[in-house]
Amino acid sequence: MSHKFNPERAGKLIAAERYEEIKPEVLLQRLGSPPGSTILDLGCGNGFFTFPAAMAMGAAGMVIAADLSEQMLTLLNRRVPPENVQVLQVEEIKLDVETDSVDAAVVIALYHEFKTPLENLKEIKRVLKPAGKIMLLDWDPLAKRERGPKQDHRVSRSQVAKDLKTSGFAVTSQENYVEDIWLIIAQLPS
């Protein structure tokens, strides 16, 4: 059974309630990447984070909107992304992105879908510049709220922090971001 997000439910990803709850502008502040940075929005879907990030990075910056799903990228393109967005279909572990070219990677509600998380982190690490950051948000398996993936398909914040450390990242902050979603920011050495 596939645990990938069903594109038929893509409207939920860009619903006003989701923007109010997840607050991409707050995430961008927490990430701390200045305008002009290159951000990888991995698992971008139909652009929930892509569009706010493109505005925040400005004309001198870039957002690489990357997803496995051709359907999701078609939905993103229908929303007509700004000039500073590069839409990219990627494979599960192979990103067609230059080594040491990205300032920050953002991975929202995708970590639980990784089949081999350490391999995924290794590939993200490859594309990040020295001192590059990664921000991950995902579903908390301890949360009582019933939405999102099933409890047994979620990954704990402590497991992800451990995976990040194993992969050479230093966790700089972690918290329960909203009731059933955790947030971790980690950085590579400079």
PyMOL CGO cylinders between C-alpha atoms (Angstrom):
from pymol import cmd
from pymol.cgo import CYLINDER

trace = [
    CYLINDER, 0.00, 0.00, 0.00, 1.30, 3.42, -0.96, 0.3, 1, 1, 1, 1, 1, 1,
    CYLINDER, 1.30, 3.42, -0.96, 1.61, 6.07, 1.69, 0.3, 1, 1, 1, 1, 1, 1,
    CYLINDER, 1.61, 6.07, 1.69, 1.99, 8.88, -0.84, 0.3, 1, 1, 1, 1, 1, 1,
    CYLINDER, 1.99, 8.88, -0.84, -0.41, 11.82, -0.67, 0.3, 1, 1, 1, 1, 1, 1,
    CYLINDER, -0.41, 11.82, -0.67, -3.38, 11.47, -3.01, 0.3, 1, 1, 1, 1, 1, 1,
    CYLINDER, -3.38, 11.47, -3.01, -3.33, 14.34, -5.56, 0.3, 1, 1, 1, 1, 1, 1,
    CYLINDER, -3.33, 14.34, -5.56, -7.15, 14.22, -5.68, 0.3, 1, 1, 1, 1, 1, 1,
    CYLINDER, -7.15, 14.22, -5.68, -7.06, 15.82, -2.21, 0.3, 1, 1, 1, 1, 1, 1,
    CYLINDER, -7.06, 15.82, -2.21, -4.62, 18.57, -3.28, 0.3, 1, 1, 1, 1, 1, 1,
    CYLINDER, -4.62, 18.57, -3.28, -7.12, 21.35, -2.61, 0.3, 1, 1, 1, 1, 1, 1,
    CYLINDER, -7.12, 21.35, -2.61, -6.74, 20.71, 1.13, 0.3, 1, 1, 1, 1, 1, 1,
    CYLINDER, -6.74, 20.71, 1.13, -3.03, 21.54, 0.87, 0.3, 1, 1, 1, 1, 1, 1,
    CYLINDER, -3.03, 21.54, 0.87, -3.67, 25.15, -0.16, 0.3, 1, 1, 1, 1, 1, 1,
    CYLINDER, -3.67, 25.15, -0.16, -6.83, 25.75, 1.87, 0.3, 1, 1, 1, 1, 1, 1,
    CYLINDER, -6.83, 25.75, 1.87, -7.00, 29.00, 3.84, 0.3, 1, 1, 1, 1, 1, 1,
    CYLINDER, -7.00, 29.00, 3.84, -7.26, 27.04, 7.12, 0.3, 1, 1, 1, 1, 1, 1,
    CYLINDER, -7.26, 27.04, 7.12, -3.93, 25.33, 6.40, 0.3, 1, 1, 1, 1, 1, 1,
    CYLINDER, -3.93, 25.33, 6.40, -2.23, 28.68, 5.78, 0.3, 1, 1, 1, 1, 1, 1,
    CYLINDER, -2.23, 28.68, 5.78, -3.71, 30.02, 9.03, 0.3, 1, 1, 1, 1, 1, 1,
    CYLINDER, -3.71, 30.02, 9.03, -2.50, 27.01, 11.00, 0.3, 1, 1, 1, 1, 1, 1,
    CYLINDER, -2.50, 27.01, 11.00, 0.94, 26.33, 9.47, 0.3, 1, 1, 1, 1, 1, 1,
    CYLINDER, 0.94, 26.33, 9.47, 1.82, 29.98, 8.72, 0.3, 1, 1, 1, 1, 1, 1,
    CYLINDER, 1.82, 29.98, 8.72, 4.49, 29.76, 6.00, 0.3, 1, 1, 1, 1, 1, 1,
    CYLINDER, 4.49, 29.76, 6.00, 5.60, 33.33, 6.78, 0.3, 1, 1, 1, 1, 1, 1,
    CYLINDER, 5.60, 33.33, 6.78, 6.42, 32.29, 10.36, 0.3, 1, 1, 1, 1, 1, 1,
    CYLINDER, 6.42, 32.29, 10.36, 8.31, 29.25, 9.05, 0.3, 1, 1, 1, 1, 1, 1,
    CYLINDER, 8.31, 29.25, 9.05, 10.32, 31.53, 6.74, 0.3, 1, 1, 1, 1, 1, 1,
    CYLINDER, 10.32, 31.53, 6.74, 11.22, 33.77, 9.70, 0.3, 1, 1, 1, 1, 1, 1,
    CYLINDER, 11.22, 33.77, 9.70, 12.29, 30.73, 11.74, 0.3, 1, 1, 1, 1, 1, 1,
    CYLINDER, 12.29, 30.73, 11.74, 14.36, 29.43, 8.84, 0.3, 1, 1, 1, 1, 1, 1,
    CYLINDER, 14.36, 29.43, 8.84, 16.16, 32.76, 8.69, 0.3, 1, 1, 1, 1, 1, 1,
    CYLINDER, 16.16, 32.76, 8.69, 17.23, 32.57, 5.05, 0.3, 1, 1, 1, 1, 1, 1,
    CYLINDER, 17.23, 32.57, 5.05, 17.62, 36.13, 3.74, 0.3, 1, 1, 1, 1, 1, 1,
    CYLINDER, 17.62, 36.13, 3.74, 16.17, 37.36, 0.44, 0.3, 1, 1, 1, 1, 1, 1,
    CYLINDER, 16.17, 37.36, 0.44, 18.37, 36.20, -2.42, 0.3, 1, 1, 1, 1, 1, 1,
    CYLINDER, 18.37, 36.20, -2.42, 18.75, 32.69, -0.97, 0.3, 1, 1, 1, 1, 1, 1,
    CYLINDER, 18.75, 32.69, -0.97, 18.01, 29.45, -2.83, 0.3, 1, 1, 1, 1, 1, 1,
    CYLINDER, 18.01, 29.45, -2.83, 15.44, 27.27, -1.07, 0.3, 1, 1, 1, 1, 1, 1,
    CYLINDER, 15.44, 27.27, -1.07, 14.58, 23.68, -1.95, 0.3, 1, 1, 1, 1, 1, 1,
    CYLINDER, 14.58, 23.68, -1.95, 10.90, 22.99, -1.26, 0.3, 1, 1, 1, 1, 1, 1,
    CYLINDER, 10.90, 22.99, -1.26, 11.03, 19.20, -1.29, 0.3, 1, 1, 1, 1, 1, 1,
    CYLINDER, 11.03, 19.20, -1.29, 7.64, 17.56, -1.69, 0.3, 1, 1, 1, 1, 1, 1,
    CYLINDER, 7.64, 17.56, -1.69, 6.27, 20.93, -2.78, 0.3, 1, 1, 1, 1, 1, 1,
    CYLINDER, 6.27, 20.93, -2.78, 2.95, 19.48, -3.92, 0.3, 1, 1, 1, 1, 1, 1,
    CYLINDER, 2.95, 19.48, -3.92, 0.80, 22.22, -5.42, 0.3, 1, 1, 1, 1, 1, 1,
    CYLINDER, 0.80, 22.22, -5.42, 2.87, 25.00, -3.90, 0.3, 1, 1, 1, 1, 1, 1,
    CYLINDER, 2.87, 25.00, -3.90, 1.66, 25.62, -0.33, 0.3, 1, 1, 1, 1, 1, 1,
    CYLINDER, 1.66, 25.62, -0.33, 5.15, 26.78, 0.77, 0.3, 1, 1, 1, 1, 1, 1,
    CYLINDER, 5.15, 26.78, 0.77, 6.57, 27.52, -2.71, 0.3, 1, 1, 1, 1, 1, 1,
    CYLINDER, 6.57, 27.52, -2.71, 4.64, 30.73, -3.32, 0.3, 1, 1, 1, 1, 1, 1,
    CYLINDER, 4.64, 30.73, -3.32, 5.30, 32.42, 0.07, 0.3, 1, 1, 1, 1, 1, 1,
    CYLINDER, 5.30, 32.42, 0.07, 8.98, 31.37, -0.16, 0.3, 1, 1, 1, 1, 1, 1,
    CYLINDER, 8.98, 31.37, -0.16, 9.29, 32.81, -3.68, 0.3, 1, 1, 1, 1, 1, 1,
    CYLINDER, 9.29, 32.81, -3.68, 7.92, 36.14, -2.45, 0.3, 1, 1, 1, 1, 1, 1,
    CYLINDER, 7.92, 36.14, -2.45, 10.25, 36.15, 0.56, 0.3, 1, 1, 1, 1, 1, 1,
    CYLINDER, 10.25, 36.15, 0.56, 13.36, 35.28, -1.50, 0.3, 1, 1, 1, 1, 1, 1,
    CYLINDER, 13.36, 35.28, -1.50, 12.66, 38.02, -4.05, 0.3, 1, 1, 1, 1, 1, 1,
    CYLINDER, 12.66, 38.02, -4.05, 13.89, 38.33, -7.63, 0.3, 1, 1, 1, 1, 1, 1,
    CYLINDER, 13.89, 38.33, -7.63, 17.52, 37.61, -6.65, 0.3, 1, 1, 1, 1, 1, 1,
    CYLINDER, 17.52, 37.61, -6.65, 16.53, 34.38, -4.88, 0.3, 1, 1, 1, 1, 1, 1,
    CYLINDER, 16.53, 34.38, -4.88, 15.17, 31.08, -6.09, 0.3, 1, 1, 1, 1, 1, 1,
    CYLINDER, 15.17, 31.08, -6.09, 12.81, 28.38, -4.92, 0.3, 1, 1, 1, 1, 1, 1,
    CYLINDER, 12.81, 28.38, -4.92, 13.29, 24.90, -6.33, 0.3, 1, 1, 1, 1, 1, 1,
    CYLINDER, 13.29, 24.90, -6.33, 9.82, 23.35, -6.15, 0.3, 1, 1, 1, 1, 1, 1,
    CYLINDER, 9.82, 23.35, -6.15, 10.56, 19.62, -6.24, 0.3, 1, 1, 1, 1, 1, 1,
    CYLINDER, 10.56, 19.62, -6.24, 8.12, 16.73, -6.15, 0.3, 1, 1, 1, 1, 1, 1,
    CYLINDER, 8.12, 16.73, -6.15, 7.84, 13.11, -7.29, 0.3, 1, 1, 1, 1, 1, 1,
    CYLINDER, 7.84, 13.11, -7.29, 4.29, 13.58, -8.50, 0.3, 1, 1, 1, 1, 1, 1,
    CYLINDER, 4.29, 13.58, -8.50, 3.77, 14.84, -12.03, 0.3, 1, 1, 1, 1, 1, 1,
    CYLINDER, 3.77, 14.84, -12.03, 0.11, 15.49, -11.10, 0.3, 1, 1, 1, 1, 1, 1,
    CYLINDER, 0.11, 15.49, -11.10, 1.09, 17.74, -8.19, 0.3, 1, 1, 1, 1, 1, 1,
    CYLINDER, 1.09, 17.74, -8.19, 3.58, 19.68, -10.31, 0.3, 1, 1, 1, 1, 1, 1,
    CYLINDER, 3.58, 19.68, -10.31, 0.89, 20.17, -12.97, 0.3, 1, 1, 1, 1, 1, 1,
    CYLINDER, 0.89, 20.17, -12.97, -1.39, 21.63, -10.28, 0.3, 1, 1, 1, 1, 1, 1,
    CYLINDER, -1.39, 21.63, -10.28, 1.45, 23.88, -9.10, 0.3, 1, 1, 1, 1, 1, 1,
    CYLINDER, 1.45, 23.88, -9.10, 2.12, 25.09, -12.66, 0.3, 1, 1, 1, 1, 1, 1,
    CYLINDER, 2.12, 25.09, -12.66, -1.59, 25.89, -13.12, 0.3, 1, 1, 1, 1, 1, 1,
    CYLINDER, -1.59, 25.89, -13.12, -1.19, 28.38, -10.28, 0.3, 1, 1, 1, 1, 1, 1,
    CYLINDER, -1.19, 28.38, -10.28, 1.48, 30.14, -12.42, 0.3, 1, 1, 1, 1, 1, 1,
    CYLINDER, 1.48, 30.14, -12.42, 4.53, 30.28, -10.15, 0.3, 1, 1, 1, 1, 1, 1,
    CYLINDER, 4.53, 30.28, -10.15, 6.66, 33.46, -10.18, 0.3, 1, 1, 1, 1, 1, 1,
    CYLINDER, 6.66, 33.46, -10.18, 9.82, 33.75, -12.30, 0.3, 1, 1, 1, 1, 1, 1,
    CYLINDER, 9.82, 33.75, -12.30, 12.08, 32.78, -9.38, 0.3, 1, 1, 1, 1, 1, 1,
    CYLINDER, 12.08, 32.78, -9.38, 10.53, 29.31, -9.04, 0.3, 1, 1, 1, 1, 1, 1,
    CYLINDER, 10.53, 29.31, -9.04, 12.13, 26.32, -10.76, 0.3, 1, 1, 1, 1, 1, 1,
    CYLINDER, 12.13, 26.32, -10.76, 9.66, 23.42, -10.95, 0.3, 1, 1, 1, 1, 1, 1,
    CYLINDER, 9.66, 23.42, -10.95, 11.44, 20.09, -10.84, 0.3, 1, 1, 1, 1, 1, 1,
    CYLINDER, 11.44, 20.09, -10.84, 10.20, 16.50, -10.93, 0.3, 1, 1, 1, 1, 1, 1,
    CYLINDER, 10.20, 16.50, -10.93, 12.52, 14.35, -8.82, 0.3, 1, 1, 1, 1, 1, 1,
    CYLINDER, 12.52, 14.35, -8.82, 12.98, 10.69, -8.00, 0.3, 1, 1, 1, 1, 1, 1,
    CYLINDER, 12.98, 10.69, -8.00, 12.60, 9.22, -4.51, 0.3, 1, 1, 1, 1, 1, 1,
    CYLINDER, 12.60, 9.22, -4.51, 16.25, 9.75, -3.60, 0.3, 1, 1, 1, 1, 1, 1,
    CYLINDER, 16.25, 9.75, -3.60, 17.86, 11.45, -6.58, 0.3, 1, 1, 1, 1, 1, 1,
    CYLINDER, 17.86, 11.45, -6.58, 17.52, 15.22, -6.82, 0.3, 1, 1, 1, 1, 1, 1,
    CYLINDER, 17.52, 15.22, -6.82, 18.57, 16.74, -10.13, 0.3, 1, 1, 1, 1, 1, 1,
    CYLINDER, 18.57, 16.74, -10.13, 20.08, 19.68, -8.24, 0.3, 1, 1, 1, 1, 1, 1,
    CYLINDER, 20.08, 19.68, -8.24, 23.72, 20.77, -8.22, 0.3, 1, 1, 1, 1, 1, 1,
    CYLINDER, 23.72, 20.77, -8.22, 25.91, 19.83, -5.26, 0.3, 1, 1, 1, 1, 1, 1,
    CYLINDER, 25.91, 19.83, -5.26, 26.42, 22.67, -2.71, 0.3, 1, 1, 1, 1, 1, 1,
    CYLINDER, 26.42, 22.67, -2.71, 23.88, 24.92, -4.46, 0.3, 1, 1, 1, 1, 1, 1,
    CYLINDER, 23.88, 24.92, -4.46, 21.02, 25.31, -1.95, 0.3, 1, 1, 1, 1, 1, 1,
    CYLINDER, 21.02, 25.31, -1.95, 20.96, 27.52, 1.16, 0.3, 1, 1, 1, 1, 1, 1,
    CYLINDER, 20.96, 27.52, 1.16, 18.05, 25.75, 2.85, 0.3, 1, 1, 1, 1, 1, 1,
    CYLINDER, 18.05, 25.75, 2.85, 15.76, 22.76, 2.32, 0.3, 1, 1, 1, 1, 1, 1,
    CYLINDER, 15.76, 22.76, 2.32, 12.19, 22.68, 3.60, 0.3, 1, 1, 1, 1, 1, 1,
    CYLINDER, 12.19, 22.68, 3.60, 10.44, 19.33, 4.03, 0.3, 1, 1, 1, 1, 1, 1,
    CYLINDER, 10.44, 19.33, 4.03, 6.81, 19.68, 5.12, 0.3, 1, 1, 1, 1, 1, 1,
    CYLINDER, 6.81, 19.68, 5.12, 4.72, 16.58, 5.93, 0.3, 1, 1, 1, 1, 1, 1,
    CYLINDER, 4.72, 16.58, 5.93, 6.96, 14.37, 3.80, 0.3, 1, 1, 1, 1, 1, 1,
    CYLINDER, 6.96, 14.37, 3.80, 9.47, 12.71, 6.16, 0.3, 1, 1, 1, 1, 1, 1,
    CYLINDER, 9.47, 12.71, 6.16, 6.95, 9.99, 7.08, 0.3, 1, 1, 1, 1, 1, 1,
    CYLINDER, 6.95, 9.99, 7.08, 6.79, 9.06, 3.36, 0.3, 1, 1, 1, 1, 1, 1,
    CYLINDER, 6.79, 9.06, 3.36, 10.56, 8.48, 3.03, 0.3, 1, 1, 1, 1, 1, 1,
    CYLINDER, 10.56, 8.48, 3.03, 11.28, 4.78, 2.46, 0.3, 1, 1, 1, 1, 1, 1,
    CYLINDER, 11.28, 4.78, 2.46, 14.98, 5.20, 3.36, 0.3, 1, 1, 1, 1, 1, 1,
    CYLINDER, 14.98, 5.20, 3.36, 15.22, 8.41, 5.43, 0.3, 1, 1, 1, 1, 1, 1,
    CYLINDER, 15.22, 8.41, 5.43, 19.02, 8.33, 5.87, 0.3, 1, 1, 1, 1, 1, 1,
    CYLINDER, 19.02, 8.33, 5.87, 19.47, 8.07, 2.10, 0.3, 1, 1, 1, 1, 1, 1,
    CYLINDER, 19.47, 8.07, 2.10, 17.07, 10.98, 1.60, 0.3, 1, 1, 1, 1, 1, 1,
    CYLINDER, 17.07, 10.98, 1.60, 18.97, 13.08, 4.16, 0.3, 1, 1, 1, 1, 1, 1,
    CYLINDER, 18.97, 13.08, 4.16, 22.27, 12.20, 2.49, 0.3, 1, 1, 1, 1, 1, 1,
    CYLINDER, 22.27, 12.20, 2.49, 20.94, 13.49, -0.84, 0.3, 1, 1, 1, 1, 1, 1,
    CYLINDER, 20.94, 13.49, -0.84, 19.56, 16.67, 0.76, 0.3, 1, 1, 1, 1, 1, 1,
    CYLINDER, 19.56, 16.67, 0.76, 22.93, 17.17, 2.46, 0.3, 1, 1, 1, 1, 1, 1,
    CYLINDER, 22.93, 17.17, 2.46, 24.64, 16.83, -0.92, 0.3, 1, 1, 1, 1, 1, 1,
    CYLINDER, 24.64, 16.83, -0.92, 22.70, 19.72, -2.45, 0.3, 1, 1, 1, 1, 1, 1,
    CYLINDER, 22.70, 19.72, -2.45, 23.04, 22.01, 0.59, 0.3, 1, 1, 1, 1, 1, 1,
    CYLINDER, 23.04, 22.01, 0.59, 25.86, 24.53, 0.81, 0.3, 1, 1, 1, 1, 1, 1,
    CYLINDER, 25.86, 24.53, 0.81, 28.20, 24.37, 3.83, 0.3, 1, 1, 1, 1, 1, 1,
    CYLINDER, 28.20, 24.37, 3.83, 26.24, 25.72, 6.84, 0.3, 1, 1, 1, 1, 1, 1,
    CYLINDER, 26.24, 25.72, 6.84, 23.04, 24.97, 4.89, 0.3, 1, 1, 1, 1, 1, 1,
    CYLINDER, 23.04, 24.97, 4.89, 19.85, 24.45, 6.88, 0.3, 1, 1, 1, 1, 1, 1,
    CYLINDER, 19.85, 24.45, 6.88, 17.02, 21.97, 6.78, 0.3, 1, 1, 1, 1, 1, 1,
    CYLINDER, 17.02, 21.97, 6.78, 13.57, 22.58, 8.22, 0.3, 1, 1, 1, 1, 1, 1,
    CYLINDER, 13.57, 22.58, 8.22, 11.27, 19.61, 8.72, 0.3, 1, 1, 1, 1, 1, 1,
    CYLINDER, 11.27, 19.61, 8.72, 7.66, 19.58, 9.83, 0.3, 1, 1, 1, 1, 1, 1,
    CYLINDER, 7.66, 19.58, 9.83, 5.74, 16.36, 10.16, 0.3, 1, 1, 1, 1, 1, 1,
    CYLINDER, 5.74, 16.36, 10.16, 2.93, 14.59, 11.97, 0.3, 1, 1, 1, 1, 1, 1,
    CYLINDER, 2.93, 14.59, 11.97, 3.48, 13.71, 15.64, 0.3, 1, 1, 1, 1, 1, 1,
    CYLINDER, 3.48, 13.71, 15.64, 2.76, 10.03, 16.35, 0.3, 1, 1, 1, 1, 1, 1,
    CYLINDER, 2.76, 10.03, 16.35, 1.93, 10.94, 19.97, 0.3, 1, 1, 1, 1, 1, 1,
    CYLINDER, 1.93, 10.94, 19.97, -0.81, 13.41, 19.03, 0.3, 1, 1, 1, 1, 1, 1,
    CYLINDER, -0.81, 13.41, 19.03, -4.39, 12.44, 19.82, 0.3, 1, 1, 1, 1, 1, 1,
    CYLINDER, -4.39, 12.44, 19.82, -5.92, 14.52, 17.00, 0.3, 1, 1, 1, 1, 1, 1,
    CYLINDER, -5.92, 14.52, 17.00, -7.23, 12.33, 14.17, 0.3, 1, 1, 1, 1, 1, 1,
    CYLINDER, -7.23, 12.33, 14.17, -6.12, 13.75, 10.83, 0.3, 1, 1, 1, 1, 1, 1,
    CYLINDER, -6.12, 13.75, 10.83, -3.21, 13.19, 8.51, 0.3, 1, 1, 1, 1, 1, 1,
    CYLINDER, -3.21, 13.19, 8.51, -1.52, 9.80, 8.16, 0.3, 1, 1, 1, 1, 1, 1,
    CYLINDER, -1.52, 9.80, 8.16, -2.29, 6.96, 10.57, 0.3, 1, 1, 1, 1, 1, 1,
    CYLINDER, -2.29, 6.96, 10.57, -0.39, 7.05, 13.89, 0.3, 1, 1, 1, 1, 1, 1,
    CYLINDER, -0.39, 7.05, 13.89, 1.73, 4.01, 12.99, 0.3, 1, 1, 1, 1, 1, 1,
    CYLINDER, 1.73, 4.01, 12.99, 2.89, 5.68, 9.78, 0.3, 1, 1, 1, 1, 1, 1,
    CYLINDER, 2.89, 5.68, 9.78, 4.20, 8.80, 11.53, 0.3, 1, 1, 1, 1, 1, 1,
    CYLINDER, 4.20, 8.80, 11.53, 7.79, 9.36, 12.67, 0.3, 1, 1, 1, 1, 1, 1,
    CYLINDER, 7.79, 9.36, 12.67, 8.65, 10.78, 16.08, 0.3, 1, 1, 1, 1, 1, 1,
    CYLINDER, 8.65, 10.78, 16.08, 10.52, 14.04, 16.41, 0.3, 1, 1, 1, 1, 1, 1,
    CYLINDER, 10.52, 14.04, 16.41, 13.19, 12.27, 18.48, 0.3, 1, 1, 1, 1, 1, 1,
    CYLINDER, 13.19, 12.27, 18.48, 13.77, 9.69, 15.70, 0.3, 1, 1, 1, 1, 1, 1,
    CYLINDER, 13.77, 9.69, 15.70, 14.13, 12.42, 13.07, 0.3, 1, 1, 1, 1, 1, 1,
    CYLINDER, 14.13, 12.42, 13.07, 16.53, 14.38, 15.31, 0.3, 1, 1, 1, 1, 1, 1,
    CYLINDER, 16.53, 14.38, 15.31, 18.57, 11.17, 15.68, 0.3, 1, 1, 1, 1, 1, 1,
    CYLINDER, 18.57, 11.17, 15.68, 18.53, 10.62, 11.89, 0.3, 1, 1, 1, 1, 1, 1,
    CYLINDER, 18.53, 10.62, 11.89, 19.70, 14.19, 11.33, 0.3, 1, 1, 1, 1, 1, 1,
    CYLINDER, 19.70, 14.19, 11.33, 22.60, 13.80, 13.77, 0.3, 1, 1, 1, 1, 1, 1,
    CYLINDER, 22.60, 13.80, 13.77, 23.57, 10.50, 12.14, 0.3, 1, 1, 1, 1, 1, 1,
    CYLINDER, 23.57, 10.50, 12.14, 23.57, 12.32, 8.79, 0.3, 1, 1, 1, 1, 1, 1,
    CYLINDER, 23.57, 12.32, 8.79, 25.93, 15.07, 9.97, 0.3, 1, 1, 1, 1, 1, 1,
    CYLINDER, 25.93, 15.07, 9.97, 23.42, 17.80, 10.84, 0.3, 1, 1, 1, 1, 1, 1,
    CYLINDER, 23.42, 17.80, 10.84, 23.34, 19.70, 14.13, 0.3, 1, 1, 1, 1, 1, 1,
    CYLINDER, 23.34, 19.70, 14.13, 19.79, 20.20, 15.39, 0.3, 1, 1, 1, 1, 1, 1,
    CYLINDER, 19.79, 20.20, 15.39, 19.43, 23.88, 16.27, 0.3, 1, 1, 1, 1, 1, 1,
    CYLINDER, 19.43, 23.88, 16.27, 15.78, 23.86, 17.37, 0.3, 1, 1, 1, 1, 1, 1,
    CYLINDER, 15.78, 23.86, 17.37, 12.87, 21.50, 17.78, 0.3, 1, 1, 1, 1, 1, 1,
    CYLINDER, 12.87, 21.50, 17.78, 9.37, 21.94, 19.12, 0.3, 1, 1, 1, 1, 1, 1,
    CYLINDER, 9.37, 21.94, 19.12, 5.76, 20.90, 18.84, 0.3, 1, 1, 1, 1, 1, 1,
    CYLINDER, 5.76, 20.90, 18.84, 4.75, 23.48, 16.24, 0.3, 1, 1, 1, 1, 1, 1,
    CYLINDER, 4.75, 23.48, 16.24, 0.98, 22.91, 16.34, 0.3, 1, 1, 1, 1, 1, 1,
    CYLINDER, 0.98, 22.91, 16.34, -1.03, 20.36, 18.26, 0.3, 1, 1, 1, 1, 1, 1,
    CYLINDER, -1.03, 20.36, 18.26, -0.15, 17.39, 16.04, 0.3, 1, 1, 1, 1, 1, 1,
    CYLINDER, -0.15, 17.39, 16.04, 2.84, 18.63, 13.99, 0.3, 1, 1, 1, 1, 1, 1,
    CYLINDER, 2.84, 18.63, 13.99, 6.46, 18.91, 15.16, 0.3, 1, 1, 1, 1, 1, 1,
    CYLINDER, 6.46, 18.91, 15.16, 9.15, 21.21, 13.74, 0.3, 1, 1, 1, 1, 1, 1,
    CYLINDER, 9.15, 21.21, 13.74, 12.91, 20.65, 13.59, 0.3, 1, 1, 1, 1, 1, 1,
    CYLINDER, 12.91, 20.65, 13.59, 15.57, 22.98, 12.19, 0.3, 1, 1, 1, 1, 1, 1,
    CYLINDER, 15.57, 22.98, 12.19, 19.07, 21.60, 11.68, 0.3, 1, 1, 1, 1, 1, 1,
    CYLINDER, 19.07, 21.60, 11.68, 22.24, 22.91, 10.10, 0.3, 1, 1, 1, 1, 1, 1,
    CYLINDER, 22.24, 22.91, 10.10, 25.36, 21.55, 8.43, 0.3, 1, 1, 1, 1, 1, 1,
    CYLINDER, 25.36, 21.55, 8.43, 28.82, 22.59, 9.64, 0.3, 1, 1, 1, 1, 1, 1,
    CYLINDER, 28.82, 22.59, 9.64, 30.31, 25.55, 7.75, 0.3, 1, 1, 1, 1, 1, 1,
]
cmd.load_cgo(trace, "trace")
